[in-house]
Amino acid sequence: MIPDLEGHFRRQTRPQRAELTQVAIAAAADGIPTIGPLLGNLLALLAQFGGARRVLDLGAGNGYSTLYLADGMAGEGEIVALESDPRRAVAARQNLAGCGVKTNVLIGAAQEVLPGLVAPFDLILLDIDKADYLYALEHCARLLRPGGLLVADNTGFADAEPFNAALVADPRFRSVNLLCLLPGHSPEQDGVALAVRL
């Protein structure tokens, strides 16, 4: 094995664009936990690999994660982003204005907004209050097209435990839940679940 394996993999993280760094700094100043550049680049990679054209970002904050998703979409398609805090939603709209992808930032709690969303989506990022993950799972199953991908962040949080149990037992998904080292993520050791809609 490589000596200092954790240090080695910390050094493998690609530097992020200055624009993304500024959005991350603003998020930290506002108390918004961010996904960090490693998970951000994974989201961009997954969006690109899957040819995602319609993406749902549940828990947009100030738009940091949404910008990474847009990077993977190469200026094509649409991102619908949900943020419960109106002030942060305004910041997300401003940060996403020049991202090259059509964006629609919705304001409201998941219970208010999810029932009104219309399928299909190619990719969904789930990053809202962890206690709402189990509720959101039913809507994610409804909204994802067959072969679409669900990415759930923060599955290491205690409030995500009911979601984790439901996802692994759900016959509508083929899933894996990974314990990850995520430099720049809040927190840096956390779970990330990937699930394909069958």
Summary of the structure (lengths in Angstrom):
residues: 198
radius of gyration: 15.8
end to end distance: 36.7
largest distance: 51.1
contacts: 644
relative contact order: 0.15
helix: 43%
strand: 26%
